[in-house]
Amino acid sequence: MLNSYTGHSDNIFALDWSPDGRAIASGSRDHTVQIWRPETGELLFLFREHQHCVLALDWSPDGRYLASSDTSGVILVWEAKSGEIVSRYQGHARFVRSVAWSPDGRFIVSGGDFGDSTAQVWEALSGRQVSMHSVQYRIFSVSWSPKDERIASASFDASVQIWEAFSEQILLTYRRHRGPVYTVAWSPDGTAVASAGEEGSAHVWSASSGQPLCIYRGHTHALKTLVWSPDGRYIATGGEDNQLQIWRASTGETCFSSPIQPSWIRTLAWSSNGRMLAWAYKKTIVLHELAGDDMMEADRE
């Protein structure tokens, strides 16, 4: 463990490392997004433009902008250094639980929950809507493929769908979960998808065929968050059993497990160099150094 950060006054729901690894952004029920330096915990910028609980955020691929969303359905795109708002998107009726940039940084997909149940694609800097996906009930998580124009969306209806961003064509539906799916993420190479939810297991499956590649059953309660390592070899998961677990994506072998007290894990973020993992519970963010862990040492042998 490297250090912890406690700059928020209420529960933290969103974390994301900057692409260059020099900063972390965190969003909270206290209506703020804070950008801070991971090595020291120094607060670099405080963004106060949201009027409601911040649920999600995502850095643009070039690190210049942040997109952040809240429980009122508002999504703001703003410059990370100045806080200047460049677009305000209000296409959702209520909760926006997830936002993700396209690989080229031109578009954003956002997922609506209570009273909305749509995933919407729009131009990041103009706010012009270009498509809407409305065939799932309550969308908890969206993820844009790192390689092309496919989007994965996870739903309360126990499905994950892969669909084409601009035509809205459904390409594949994954239905092997036994309850709501709370989190979904593409592998870094764009060939696989990981998803997890209420049942407590995490599934890794082929993005082209939908066939399961690995099912991880190391948790005892609902999973709320997962993240791939930058090299695509590991996945970290956390949720309501207060356990952080890291496991091999190809086999499901547990590499690292640690109880987190006193609360469940709400969000995870892996640094771009693969050496640090950040997670949040209640008002606290913990940074963990992974370079010296047994999981890494075993791979060097």
SERO-4910 file (N, C-alpha, C, O; in steps of 0.05 Angstrom, whole numbers):
BEGIN
 pado doro    nc1    nc2    nc3   cac1   cac2   cac3    cc1    cc2    cc3    oc1    oc2    oc3
  Met    A     17    -24      0      0      0      0     18     25      0     36     27     16
  Leu    A     12     44    -18     28     68    -20     18     90     -2     33    100     15
  Asn    A     -7     97     -5    -19    118     12    -49    118      8    -60    102     -8
  Ser    A    -62    136     21    -91    139     18    -98    169     15    -82    186     23
  Tyr    A   -121    174      4   -130    201     -1   -158    204     11   -176    188      7
  Thr    A   -162    226     27   -187    230     41   -197    259     37   -205    272     57
  Gly    A   -196    269     13   -203    297      8   -233    302      5   -242    325      6
  His    A   -249    281      1   -278    284     -3   -292    284     24   -283    272     43
  Ser    A   -316    297     25   -331    299     49   -354    279     50   -369    277     70
  Asp    A   -357    263     28   -379    243     27   -369    220      9   -347    220     -2
  Asn    A   -386    200      6   -378    175     -8   -369    181    -37   -379    198    -51
  Ile    A   -348    165    -45   -336    167    -71   -348    145    -89   -349    122    -81
  Phe    A   -356    153   -113   -368    134   -132   -352    130   -157   -358    111   -172
  Ala    A   -333    147   -163   -319    145   -188   -289    152   -185   -282    170   -170
  Leu    A   -273    137   -200   -244    141   -200   -234    137   -229   -244    120   -243
  Asp    A   -213    153   -236   -200    147   -262   -172    160   -261   -169    183   -253
  Trp    A   -152    145   -270   -125    155   -273   -124    172   -299   -137    165   -319
  Ser    A   -108    193   -299   -102    207   -324    -86    188   -342    -71    171   -332
  Pro    A    -88    191   -368    -73    174   -387    -43    173   -382    -30    152   -386
  Asp    A    -31    195   -373     -3    196   -367      5    186   -340     28    185   -333
  Gly    A    -15    179   -323    -10    169   -296     -2    189   -276      5    182   -253
  Arg    A     -3    215   -282      7    235   -264    -15    246   -245     -9    261   -227
  Ala    A    -40    239   -250    -62    249   -234    -84    229   -232    -87    211   -249
  Ile    A   -100    231   -211   -125    216   -208   -148    235   -205   -146    255   -191
  Ala    A   -170    229   -218   -195    244   -214   -214    226   -198   -216    202   -203
  Ser    A   -228    238   -180   -247    224   -163   -273    240   -161   -272    265   -158
  Gly    A   -296    226   -163   -322    240   -161   -338    229   -138   -336    205   -131
  Ser    A   -354    247   -125   -366    240    -99   -394    250    -97   -404    266   -112
  Arg    A   -407    239    -76   -434    248    -68   -433    277    -58   -454    290    -56
  Asp    A   -409    287    -52   -407    315    -43   -408    335    -67   -404    359    -63
  His    A   -415    326    -91   -420    342   -115   -394    351   -128   -395    366   -147
  Thr    A   -371    342   -119   -346    352   -130   -331    330   -145   -335    306   -140
  Val    A   -315    339   -164   -294    322   -176   -267    334   -167   -263    358   -170
  Gln    A   -250    317   -157   -224    327   -147   -202    313   -164   -203    289   -169
  Ile    A   -183    329   -172   -159    319   -186   -135    322   -168   -130    344   -158
  Trp    A   -121    301   -164    -99    302   -144    -76    285   -153    -78    268   -170
  Arg    A    -53    290   -141    -28    277   -147    -25    251   -131    -26    252   -107
  Pro    A    -23    228   -145    -23    203   -130      1    199   -111     -2    186    -90
  Glu    A     24    210   -118     48    206   -101     46    220    -74     56    210    -54
  Thr    A     32    243    -74     32    259    -50      5    265    -38      2    273    -15
  Gly    A    -17    261    -54    -43    268    -45    -49    297    -49    -70    307    -40
  Glu    A    -31    312    -61    -35    341    -65    -59    346    -84    -61    334   -105
  Leu    A    -77    363    -75   -100    370    -91    -92    389   -114    -81    411   -108
  Leu    A    -96    381   -138    -88    397   -161   -111    414   -172   -106    436   -182
  Phe    A   -136    404   -170   -158    420   -180   -184    410   -167   -187    386   -162
  Leu    A   -202    428   -161   -228    422   -149   -250    432   -167   -252    457   -171
  Phe    A   -266    414   -178   -287    421   -196   -314    420   -182   -322    400   -171
  Arg    A   -328    443   -181   -352    446   -165   -377    451   -182   -397    460   -171
  Glu    A   -376    446   -207   -399    454   -225   -423    435   -223   -445    443   -232
  His    A   -420    411   -213   -443    394   -210   -460    402   -186   -450    411   -165
  Gln    A   -486    400   -189   -505    407   -167   -516    382   -153   -532    385   -135
  His    A   -508    359   -163   -518    334   -151   -494    314   -149   -472    319   -157
  Cys    A   -501    291   -137   -481    270   -133   -467    261   -159   -481    255   -178
  Val    A   -441    261   -159   -425    253   -183   -423    222   -183   -413    210   -164
  Leu    A   -432    210   -205   -433    181   -206   -411    169   -223   -402    146   -218
  Ala    A   -402    183   -244   -383    172   -263   -365    194   -274   -372    217   -275
  Leu    A   -341    185   -282   -323    204   -297   -304    188   -313   -299    164   -308
  Asp    A   -293    201   -334   -274    188   -352   -257    209   -365   -267    229   -376
  Trp    A   -230    205   -365   -212    222   -379   -214    218   -409   -218    195   -418
  Ser    A   -210    239   -425   -207    235   -454   -181    221   -460   -162    223   -444
  Pro    A   -179    208   -483   -154    193   -489   -129    210   -489   -108    200   -483
  Asp    A   -132    236   -496   -108    254   -496   -103    267   -469    -83    281   -466
  Gly    A   -120    262   -449   -116    272   -422   -124    301   -419   -119    313   -398
  Arg    A   -135    313   -440   -141    342   -438   -167    347   -424   -170    367   -409
  Tyr    A   -187    330   -428   -214    334   -418   -223    312   -399   -212    290   -399
  Leu    A   -242    319   -382   -256    300   -366   -286    302   -372   -297    323   -376
  Ala    A   -299    279   -373   -328    278   -374   -338    267   -347   -328    247   -337
  Ser    A   -357    281   -335   -368    273   -309   -398    275   -310   -410    293   -322
  Ser    A   -411    256   -296   -441    255   -296   -452    254   -268   -437    247   -249
  Asp    A   -477    260   -265   -489    261   -238   -517    249   -238   -528    240   -258
  Thr    A   -530    249   -214   -556    237   -210   -579    252   -223   -601    241   -226
  Ser    A   -574    276   -232   -595    292   -246   -596    286   -275   -615    295   -289
  Gly    A   -576    271   -286   -575    266   -314   -557    284   -330   -554    281   -354
  Val    A   -544    303   -316   -526    322   -330   -499    310   -333   -488    297   -315
  Ile    A   -487    314   -357   -459    306   -362   -444    331   -371   -453    345   -389
  Leu    A   -422    336   -358   -405    359   -365   -379    349   -376   -367    330   -366
  Val    A   -370    362   -398   -343    357   -409   -327    383   -404   -336    404   -411
  Trp    A   -305    380   -391   -290    404   -382   -260    399   -384   -250    377   -383
  Glu    A   -245    421   -386   -216    420   -387   -205    413   -360   -212    426   -340
  Ala    A   -187    393   -359   -177    384   -333   -159    405   -319   -158    405   -295
  Lys    A   -146    421   -335   -127    441   -322   -142    466   -313   -134    477   -292
  Ser    A   -162    475   -327   -175    500   -320   -203    497   -308   -212    515   -295
  Gly    A   -216    474   -313   -243    471   -304   -263    484   -323   -287    484   -317
  Glu    A   -254    495   -345   -273    508   -364   -291    487   -377   -281    467   -388
  Ile    A   -317    491   -376   -336    473   -387   -338    477   -417   -343    500   -426
  Val    A   -334    456   -433   -334    459   -462   -361    448   -473   -369    456   -495
  Ser    A   -375    430   -459   -401    422   -467   -417    412   -443   -405    401   -424
  Arg    A   -443    415   -445   -461    405   -425   -482    388   -439   -497    398   -455
  Tyr    A   -483    362   -432   -502    344   -446   -524    337   -427   -520    328   -404
  Gln    A   -549    341   -436   -573    336   -419   -593    319   -434   -617    324   -433
  Gly    A   -583    298   -447   -601    280   -462   -614    259   -445   -633    246   -454
  His    A   -604    255   -420   -616    235   -402   -636    247   -383   -634    271   -376
  Ala    A   -655    231   -375   -676    241   -357   -667    242   -328   -673    261   -313
  Arg    A   -651    221   -320   -642    220   -293   -614    208   -291   -598    214   -308
  Phe    A   -609    191   -271   -583    181   -265   -567    173   -289   -576    158   -307
  Val    A   -542    182   -291   -523    172   -311   -500    159   -295   -484    172   -283
  Arg    A   -500    132   -296   -482    117   -279   -455    112   -293   -436    104   -279
  Ser    A   -453    117   -319   -428    109   -332   -424    127   -357   -443    133   -371
  Val    A   -399    135   -362   -391    149   -386   -365    138   -396   -348    129   -381
  Ala    A   -362    138   -423   -337    127   -435   -332    142   -461   -350    146   -477
  Trp    A   -307    149   -466   -299    163   -490   -293    142   -512   -286    119   -507
  Ser    A   -297    151   -537   -288    135   -560   -258    136   -562   -246    155   -552
  Pro    A   -245    116   -575   -216    116   -576   -204    141   -590   -182    149   -583
  Asp    A   -219    153   -608   -208    177   -622   -214    203   -607   -206    224   -616
  Gly    A   -229    201   -585   -234    225   -568   -255    243   -580   -258    266   -570
  Arg    A   -270    234   -600   -290    252   -612   -318    248   -600   -335    267   -601
  Phe    A   -324    225   -589   -350    218   -580   -350    207   -551   -329    198   -541
  Ile    A   -373    208   -539   -377    197   -512   -403    180   -513   -422    188   -525
  Val    A   -402    157   -499   -426    142   -494   -433    144   -464   -415    142   -448
  Ser    A   -458    148   -458   -467    151   -430   -490    132   -425   -507    128   -443
  Gly    A   -491    121   -402   -512    101   -395   -531    111   -373   -522    120   -352
  Gly    A   -557    110   -378   -577    120   -360   -590     98   -344   -594     76   -354
  Asp    A   -596    104   -319   -608     85   -300   -637     93   -294   -653     92   -312
  Phe    A   -643     99   -269   -670    105   -260   -684    125   -279   -674    147   -284
  Gly    A   -707    117   -289   -724    135   -305   -713    142   -332   -722    161   -344
  Asp    A   -693    126   -341   -681    133   -367   -677    108   -384   -690    104   -405
  Ser    A   -659     89   -375   -655     64   -388   -646     66   -417   -654     51   -434
  Thr    A   -629     86   -423   -617     88   -450   -587     91   -448   -576    101   -429
  Ala    A   -574     83   -470   -546     90   -474   -545    109   -498   -557    103   -519
  Gln    A   -532    131   -495   -532    152   -515   -504    158   -524   -486    161   -508
  Val    A   -501    161   -551   -475    169   -562   -477    198   -572   -497    205   -586
  Trp    A   -458    214   -566   -459    242   -573   -431    254   -577   -411    243   -567
  Glu    A   -430    275   -592   -405    289   -597   -395    302   -572   -410    317   -559
  Ala    A   -370    297   -564   -360    306   -538   -359    336   -536   -366    347   -515
  Leu    A   -351    350   -556   -347    379   -554   -371    395   -562   -373    419   -554
  Ser    A   -389    384   -577   -413    399   -585   -438    391   -569   -457    406   -567
  Gly    A   -438    366   -559   -462    356   -545   -484    347   -564   -506    342   -555
  Arg    A   -478    344   -589   -498    335   -608   -502    305   -607   -482    290   -610
  Gln    A   -526    296   -602   -532    267   -600   -531    255   -628   -542    266   -647
  Val    A   -518    231   -630   -517    218   -656   -531    191   -656   -538    181   -678
  Ser    A   -535    178   -633   -550    153   -632   -559    147   -604   -550    159   -584
  Met    A   -579    129   -602   -590    121   -576   -597     91   -576   -609     81   -595
  His    A   -588     78   -555   -593     49   -552   -613     47   -529   -608     55   -507
  Ser    A   -637     35   -535   -658     36   -515   -672     10   -511   -696      9   -505
  Val    A   -658    -12   -515   -671    -39   -514   -664    -54   -488   -672    -77   -485
  Gln    A   -650    -41   -470   -644    -54   -444   -657    -38   -422   -663    -14   -425
  Tyr    A   -661    -51   -399   -674    -38   -376   -654    -30   -355   -640    -48   -344
  Arg    A   -651     -5   -350   -632      6   -330   -604     -2   -337   -595    -24   -331
  Ile    A   -589     16   -349   -562     11   -357   -543     21   -335   -542     44   -329
  Phe    A   -528      2   -324   -510      8   -302   -482     16   -311   -468     31   -298
  Ser    A   -473      5   -334   -445      9   -342   -443      8   -373   -457     -8   -386
  Val    A   -427     25   -384   -421     25   -412   -390     25   -416   -376     37   -400
  Ser    A   -381     13   -438   -353     12   -444   -349     12   -474   -362     -3   -488
  Trp    A   -332     29   -484   -327     32   -512   -302     15   -520   -282     17   -507
  Ser    A   -305     -1   -541   -282    -17   -550   -258      1   -555   -260     22   -567
  Pro    A   -234     -8   -546   -210      8   -551   -201      7   -580   -182     21   -588
  Lys    A   -213    -10   -597   -204    -14   -624   -223     -5   -646   -214     -1   -669
  Asp    A   -249     -2   -640   -267      4   -662   -292     18   -650   -291     31   -630
  Glu    A   -315     15   -665   -339     30   -658   -360     13   -643   -383     19   -644
  Arg    A   -351     -8   -630   -369    -25   -615   -371    -15   -586   -351     -5   -574
  Ile    A   -395    -17   -575   -400     -9   -547   -412    -33   -532   -429    -47   -543
  Ala    A   -404    -37   -508   -416    -57   -490   -432    -43   -468   -422    -24   -456
  Ser    A   -456    -52   -464   -473    -40   -443   -484    -61   -425   -494    -82   -434
  Ala    A   -483    -57   -398   -492    -76   -378   -517    -67   -365   -520    -43   -359
  Ser    A   -536    -85   -360   -562    -78   -352   -573    -93   -328   -563   -114   -321
  Phe    A   -593    -81   -316   -608    -93   -294   -622   -119   -303   -628   -136   -287
  Asp    A   -628   -121   -329   -642   -144   -340   -624   -169   -343   -633   -188   -356
  Ala    A   -600   -168   -332   -581   -191   -332   -567   -194   -359   -555   -215   -364
  Ser    A   -569   -175   -377   -557   -178   -403   -534   -158   -406   -533   -137   -394
  Val    A   -515   -166   -423   -495   -147   -434   -498   -148   -464   -498   -169   -476
  Gln    A   -501   -125   -476   -503   -123   -505   -479   -109   -517   -470    -89   -507
  Ile    A   -470   -119   -540   -451   -105   -556   -465    -95   -581   -479   -109   -595
  Trp    A   -462    -69   -586   -476    -56   -608   -459    -36   -622   -439    -26   -610
  Glu    A   -466    -30   -646   -450    -11   -663   -458     17   -655   -482     24   -654
  Ala    A   -438     34   -650   -442     60   -638   -460     78   -654   -476     93   -643
  Phe    A   -458     77   -680   -472     97   -696   -496     87   -711   -514    102   -718
  Ser    A   -498     61   -716   -522     50   -728   -541     38   -707   -564     33   -713
  Glu    A   -531     34   -682   -546     23   -660   -552     -7   -665   -568    -19   -650
  Gln    A   -540    -19   -685   -545    -47   -690   -534    -65   -668   -511    -62   -660
  Ile    A   -551    -83   -657   -542   -102   -637   -526   -124   -650   -535   -137   -668
  Leu    A   -501   -127   -642   -483   -146   -653   -482   -173   -638   -478   -194   -649
  Leu    A   -487   -171   -612   -485   -195   -594   -498   -189   -568   -497   -166   -558
  Thr    A   -512   -209   -557   -523   -206   -530   -513   -229   -512   -516   -253   -519
  Tyr    A   -501   -222   -490   -491   -242   -471   -511   -245   -448   -517   -225   -435
  Arg    A   -521   -269   -444   -542   -274   -424   -535   -295   -404   -553   -310   -394
  Arg    A   -510   -298   -397   -502   -320   -378   -501   -311   -349   -495   -327   -331
  His    A   -506   -285   -343   -508   -277   -315   -536   -284   -304   -555   -287   -319
  Arg    A   -537   -287   -278   -561   -295   -264   -574   -272   -248   -589   -277   -230
  Gly    A   -568   -248   -255   -579   -225   -242   -569   -200   -255   -555   -201   -275
  Pro    A   -575   -177   -243   -566   -151   -255   -536   -150   -259   -521   -161   -243
  Val    A   -528   -138   -281   -499   -136   -287   -491   -107   -282   -502    -88   -295
  Tyr    A   -473   -103   -263   -467    -76   -253   -443    -63   -267   -439    -39   -266
  Thr    A   -426    -80   -279   -401    -69   -290   -392    -85   -314   -395   -109   -315
  Val    A   -381    -71   -334   -371    -84   -358   -347    -68   -368   -345    -44   -366
  Ala    A   -327    -83   -380   -303    -70   -390   -291    -87   -412   -290   -112   -410
  Trp    A   -282    -74   -433   -268    -88   -455   -239    -94   -447   -227    -79   -432
  Ser    A   -228   -116   -457   -200   -121   -454   -184   -100   -470   -195    -89   -489
  Pro    A   -159    -95   -463   -144    -74   -477   -140    -80   -507   -137    -61   -523
  Asp    A   -140   -106   -515   -137   -112   -543   -163   -113   -558   -164   -118   -582
  Gly    A   -186   -109   -544   -212   -109   -557   -223   -135   -565   -243   -136   -579
  Thr    A   -211   -158   -556   -221   -184   -564   -240   -196   -544   -255   -215   -551
  Ala    A   -240   -187   -519   -256   -199   -498   -270   -177   -482   -262   -154   -482
  Val    A   -290   -186   -468   -305   -168   -450   -307   -182   -422   -310   -206   -421
  Ala    A   -304   -166   -401   -308   -176   -374   -333   -162   -362   -337   -138   -366
  Ser    A   -349   -178   -348   -374   -167   -337   -379   -180   -310   -372   -203   -306
  Ala    A   -393   -166   -292   -398   -177   -266   -422   -163   -254   -430   -141   -262
  Gly    A   -434   -176   -233   -457   -163   -221   -467   -177   -196   -452   -185   -179
  Glu    A   -494   -178   -193   -507   -186   -169   -500   -214   -160   -498   -220   -136
  Glu    A   -495   -233   -178   -490   -261   -171   -463   -264   -158   -458   -285   -145
  Gly    A   -444   -245   -160   -418   -246   -147   -396   -259   -163   -374   -261   -154
  Ser    A   -402   -268   -188   -381   -279   -205   -375   -260   -227   -392   -243   -235
  Ala    A   -351   -261   -238   -342   -244   -260   -338   -262   -284   -325   -283   -282
  His    A   -348   -254   -307   -346   -270   -332   -328   -256   -351   -329   -231   -355
  Val    A   -310   -271   -364   -294   -261   -386   -304   -277   -411   -305   -302   -410
  Trp    A   -310   -263   -432   -322   -276   -455   -313   -263   -481   -305   -240   -482
  Ser    A   -315   -279   -503   -306   -270   -529   -325   -248   -539   -349   -251   -539
  Ala    A   -313   -226   -548   -329   -204   -559   -340   -210   -586   -359   -196   -595
  Ser    A   -329   -230   -600   -339   -236   -626   -360   -258   -626   -379   -258   -643
  Ser    A   -358   -278   -608   -376   -300   -608   -394   -301   -583   -415   -314   -584
  Gly    A   -386   -288   -561   -401   -289   -536   -396   -314   -520   -409   -318   -499
  Gln    A   -377   -330   -529   -370   -355   -514   -354   -348   -489   -335   -332   -490
  Pro    A   -360   -360   -466   -345   -355   -441   -316   -365   -444   -311   -386   -454
  Leu    A   -298   -348   -435   -269   -356   -434   -260   -363   -406   -243   -379   -402
  Cys    A   -273   -350   -386   -266   -355   -358   -288   -344   -341   -299   -323   -347
  Ile    A   -296   -358   -320   -315   -348   -300   -301   -349   -273   -293   -370   -264
  Tyr    A   -299   -326   -260   -285   -324   -235   -305   -323   -212   -323   -306   -212
  Arg    A   -302   -341   -193   -321   -344   -171   -308   -340   -144   -313   -355   -125
  Gly    A   -291   -320   -141   -276   -316   -116   -290   -298    -96   -281   -296    -73
  His    A   -312   -286   -103   -327   -268    -85   -352   -281    -74   -362   -301    -86
  Thr    A   -362   -271    -52   -385   -282    -39   -410   -265    -41   -432   -274    -35
  His    A   -407   -240    -51   -430   -222    -53   -428   -207    -80   -409   -211    -96
  Ala    A   -447   -189    -85   -448   -175   -110   -423   -160   -116   -410   -148    -99
  Leu    A   -415   -160   -142   -392   -145   -151   -402   -119   -164   -420   -118   -180
  Lys    A   -389    -97   -156   -397    -70   -165   -378    -58   -185   -385    -40   -200
  Thr    A   -353    -69   -186   -333    -56   -203   -312    -76   -211   -305    -95   -196
  Leu    A   -301    -73   -235   -278    -88   -244   -262    -72   -263   -272    -53   -276
  Val    A   -236    -79   -266   -219    -64   -284   -197    -83   -294   -187    -99   -278
  Trp    A   -190    -81   -320   -168    -97   -331   -141    -83   -325   -140    -59   -324
  Ser    A   -120    -99   -322    -93    -88   -322    -87    -78   -350    -98    -89   -370
  Pro    A    -69    -58   -354    -63    -48   -380    -53    -68   -400    -57    -65   -424
  Asp    A    -40    -89   -390    -30   -110   -409    -50   -132   -414    -45   -150   -430
  Gly    A    -74   -130   -402    -95   -149   -407    -92   -176   -394   -108   -194   -399
  Arg    A    -72   -179   -376    -67   -205   -364    -83   -210   -338    -89   -232   -331
  Tyr    A    -90   -188   -325   -103   -190   -299   -129   -174   -299   -133   -156   -315
  Ile    A   -147   -181   -280   -171   -166   -275   -173   -162   -245   -169   -181   -229
  Ala    A   -179   -138   -236   -185   -132   -208   -215   -129   -204   -228   -116   -221
  Thr    A   -225   -140   -183   -254   -139   -177   -259   -131   -148   -243   -137   -131
  Gly    A   -282   -118   -144   -289   -110   -117   -319   -106   -115   -333   -102   -135
  Gly    A   -329   -108    -90   -358   -104    -87   -367   -106    -58   -353    -97    -40
  Glu    A   -390   -119    -53   -403   -118    -28   -392   -138     -7   -400   -138     16
  Asp    A   -373   -155    -15   -361   -173      5   -336   -161     18   -321   -175     32
  Asn    A   -330   -135     12   -307   -121     23   -280   -133     15   -261   -129     30
  Gln    A   -279   -147     -7   -255   -160    -16   -245   -148    -42   -260   -146    -61
  Leu    A   -220   -140    -42   -206   -134    -68   -193   -160    -77   -178   -172    -62
  Gln    A   -198   -167   -102   -185   -191   -113   -174   -185   -140   -186   -171   -156
  Ile    A   -150   -196   -145   -137   -194   -172   -133   -222   -182   -123   -239   -167
  Trp    A   -140   -228   -206   -138   -255   -217   -131   -254   -246   -134   -234   -260
  Arg    A   -120   -277   -255   -112   -279   -283   -136   -282   -301   -153   -299   -297
  Ala    A   -138   -265   -321   -161   -264   -338   -164   -290   -355   -186   -297   -362
  Ser    A   -142   -303   -361   -143   -327   -378   -151   -352   -363   -162   -371   -375
  Thr    A   -146   -353   -336   -151   -378   -321   -169   -375   -297   -180   -395   -288
  Gly    A   -172   -350   -287   -188   -346   -262   -172   -352   -237   -183   -352   -215
  Glu    A   -146   -357   -240   -129   -361   -217   -126   -336   -200   -119   -315   -210
  Thr    A   -131   -338   -174   -128   -315   -156    -99   -309   -152    -83   -326   -144
  Cys    A    -92   -284   -156    -64   -275   -153    -61   -258   -127    -39   -257   -116
  Phe    A    -82   -244   -120    -80   -226    -96   -108   -223    -85   -127   -220   -100
  Ser    A   -110   -224    -58   -135   -221    -45   -131   -206    -19   -113   -213     -4
  Ser    A   -148   -186    -14   -144   -171     11   -171   -161     20   -187   -150      5
  Pro    A   -177   -164     46   -202   -153     57   -200   -123     60   -179   -113     68
  Ile    A   -221   -108     53   -221    -79     56   -241    -72     77   -265    -79     75
  Gln    A   -233    -58     97   -251    -50    118   -251    -19    119   -232     -6    113
  Pro    A   -274     -8    127   -298    -21    138   -321    -22    119   -344    -25    128
  Ser    A   -317    -20     93   -339    -19     75   -333    -32     48   -310    -39     43
  Trp    A   -354    -36     32   -350    -48      6   -337    -30    -14   -337     -5    -11
  Ile    A   -325    -41    -35   -310    -26    -55   -330    -16    -76   -345    -31    -88
  Arg    A   -328     10    -81   -347     23   -100   -335     26   -128   -349     24   -148
  Thr    A   -309     30   -130   -297     35   -156   -267     29   -155   -254     30   -134
  Leu    A   -256     21   -178   -228     13   -181   -216     28   -205   -231     35   -224
  Ala    A   -190     33   -204   -176     44   -228   -147     35   -227   -134     34   -207
  Trp    A   -138     26   -251   -111     16   -254    -94     36   -269   -102     46   -290
  Ser    A    -70     42   -259    -53     62   -272    -44     52   -299    -42     28   -304
  Ser    A    -38     70   -318    -31     63   -345     -5     47   -347     -1     32   -366
  Asn    A     13     50   -327     38     35   -328     35      7   -314     55     -8   -313
  Gly    A     12      2   -304      6    -24   -292     17    -28   -264     14    -50   -253
  Arg    A     29     -8   -252     43    -12   -226     26     -5   -202     33    -13   -180
  Met    A      4      9   -206    -12     18   -183    -41     14   -188    -51     17   -210
  Leu    A    -55      6   -167    -84      2   -167    -96     20   -146    -87     21   -123
  Ala    A   -117     34   -154   -132     52   -135   -160     41   -131   -172     32   -150
  Trp    A   -170     42   -107   -197     35   -102   -209     53    -81   -195     66    -65
  Ala    A   -236     54    -80   -249     73    -62   -270     58    -45   -284     40    -56
  Tyr    A   -271     65    -20   -293     56     -2   -301     80     15   -283     93     26
  Lys    A   -326     85     18   -336    108     32   -322    133     22   -323    140     -1
  Lys    A   -309    148     40   -296    173     33   -266    170     28   -251    190     25
  Thr    A   -256    145     27   -227    140     26   -219    127      0   -233    109    -10
  Ile    A   -197    136    -11   -184    124    -35   -158    112    -26   -142    126    -13
  Val    A   -153     87    -33   -128     74    -26   -112     68    -52   -123     60    -72
  Leu    A    -86     74    -51    -68     68    -73    -50     45    -64    -38     45    -43
  His    A    -48     25    -82    -32      1    -76    -11     -3    -97    -17     -3   -121
  Glu    A     14     -6    -88     36    -11   -106     37    -41   -113     38    -58    -94
  Leu    A     36    -48   -139     34    -76   -147     61    -88   -156     63   -112   -159
  Ala    A     81    -72   -161    105    -81   -174    119   -103   -158    131   -121   -170
  Gly    A    117   -102   -132    131   -122   -116    114   -145   -106    124   -161    -90
  Asp    A     89   -146   -114     71   -166   -104     78   -194   -115     91   -196   -136
  Asp    A     69   -214   -101     75   -242   -110     64   -247   -138     76   -263   -152
  Met    A     41   -235   -145     30   -240   -171     49   -232   -194     50   -244   -215
  Met    A     63   -210   -188     83   -201   -208    108   -217   -208    119   -223   -229
  Glu    A    117   -224   -184    142   -239   -181    139   -266   -194    158   -276   -206
  Ala    A    116   -279   -191    111   -305   -202    113   -305   -233    123   -325   -245
  Asp    A    105   -283   -245    106   -282   -274    134   -278   -285    139   -282   -308
  Arg    A    152   -269   -267    180   -264   -277    196   -290   -276    217   -291   -289
  Glu    A    186   -309   -261    202   -334   -258    200   -352   -282    212   -374   -283
***
